[in-house]
């Protein structure tokens, strides 16, 4: 049973030359043996795609195939035609995809004349793999490895203070990653030469690690500063107090001034994002909290309080 070169390139029958070249370029980038070494299935698909391109990139053969004068192997339909399946003489390599050798290079299938469309074939591989081997070069000279992309979740406090840690990726690779203080969600960390290997002695690509910073139950980020809300009692608000509060650098003492108002903000310097040259600050909003069940003494006090009728300014 004959095969369909258009289907081998993922195209509809009758696709034009530009579509043929574009489809083959895409498949070559994905399936070429230099990209997928030791992958027999990919190599078979690449051979099939190469044979299809060789046929459909030649305007004369493409027209004959579209008219039904030759089959996908280049054989005339009216009679059995022996020899090279594209009707040539002794060109190197066969074009059929089913067990016949298909060279992964540009070559002249018909001895003694230029094969139509082969300059485009050579240019296509030069563009794909950066090769400058010219006519007869079997492999592209070299190509830098592709970048490998990953995503990691980073704890909020690690993003505040910075941290060096060892991370295992989904593909089994392990990296020592330097997480800088102040890293944000969506930021990408680049690890040089930790990506996919290069070809022909070219350097490997990089590992690109996209960061997602987790939320924190207490701290909220505001640029290089942090914000949090701390509850205080009525007594602490009226009399003032020293209270212990959490910070990214551990628990610290905070001085609450006497007469503190609910909603007022206090600043603790250099306890925000720990950038080396200019750390941010930690801003603490005070929230006055009454007892769940006010005592009779508190109720009597408020009832007889001489400032009872004073009301705060409201919007």
Long-range contacts (C-beta under 8 A, 24 or more apart in sequence): 2-71, 2-72, 2-73, 3-48, 3-72, 3-97, 3-98, 4-72, 5-51, 5-52, 5-55, 5-56, 5-65, 5-72, 6-52, 6-56, 8-45, 8-48, 8-49, 8-51, 8-52, 8-97, 9-49, 9-52, 9-53, 9-56, 13-66, 14-66, 15-56, 17-56, 17-57, 17-59, 17-62, 17-117, 20-53, 20-56, 20-57, 20-62, 21-53, 21-57, 21-120, 21-124, 24-49, 24-50, 24-52, 24-53, 24-57, 24-124, 25-124, 25-127, 25-128, 28-124, 28-125, 28-128, 29-128, 32-104, 32-128, 32-129, 33-104, 34-129, 34-139, 34-140, 34-143, 34-199, 34-200, 35-199, 44-97, 46-104, 47-97, 47-102, 48-97, 50-95, 50-102, 50-104, 51-95, 51-96, 51-97, 51-102, 52-97, 53-121, 54-86, 54-95, 54-109, 54-121, 55-86, 55-95, 57-116, 57-117, 57-118, 57-120, 57-121, 58-115, 58-116, 58-117, 59-116, 59-117, 60-116, 61-86, 84-109, 86-110, 103-138, 104-138, 104-139, 105-136, 105-137, 105-138, 105-139, 106-135, 106-136, 107-135, 107-136, 129-199, 130-202, 139-200, 140-199, 140-200, 141-200, 142-198, 142-199, 142-200, 142-201, 142-202, 143-198, 143-199, 143-200, 143-202, 144-198, 144-202, 144-203, 144-204, 144-205, 145-195, 145-196, 145-197, 145-198, 145-199, 145-202, 145-203, 145-204, 145-205, 146-195, 146-196, 146-205, 147-195, 147-196, 147-205, 147-206, 147-207, 147-208, 148-173, 148-194, 148-195, 148-196, 148-205, 148-206, 148-207, 148-208, 149-207, 149-208, 149-209, 149-210, 150-207, 150-208, 150-209, 150-210, 151-209, 151-210, 151-211, 151-212, 152-177, 152-209, 152-210, 152-211, 152-212, 153-212, 153-213, 153-214, 154-179, 154-183, 154-211, 154-212, 154-213, 154-214, 155-213, 155-214, 156-213, 156-214, 156-215, 156-216, 156-219, 157-216, 157-219, 157-248, 159-183, 159-184, 159-211, 159-213, 160-219, 160-226, 160-248, 160-272, 160-273, 160-274, 161-248, 161-249, 161-274, 162-274, 167-209, 173-207, 175-207, 175-209, 177-209, 179-211, 181-273, 181-274, 181-275, 181-276, 182-224, 182-273, 182-274, 182-275, 183-211, 183-213, 184-211, 184-213, 185-211, 185-212, 185-213, 186-210, 186-211, 186-212, 187-211, 218-246, 219-248, 221-273, 222-283, 223-273, 223-280, 224-272, 224-273, 224-275, 224-278, 224-279, 224-280, 225-272, 225-273, 225-280, 225-281, 225-282, 225-283, 226-271, 226-272, 226-273, 226-280, 226-281, 226-282, 226-283, 227-282, 227-283, 227-284, 227-285, 228-282, 228-283, 228-284, 228-285, 229-284, 229-285, 229-286, 229-287, 230-254, 230-284, 230-285, 230-286, 230-287, 231-287, 231-288, 231-289, 232-256, 232-260, 232-286, 232-287, 232-288, 232-289, 233-288, 233-289, 234-288, 234-289, 234-290, 234-291, 236-260, 237-261, 237-262, 237-286, 237-288, 245-284, 247-271, 247-282, 248-272, 248-274, 248-282, 254-284, 256-286, 260-286, 260-288, 261-286, 261-288, 262-286, 262-287, 262-288, 263-287
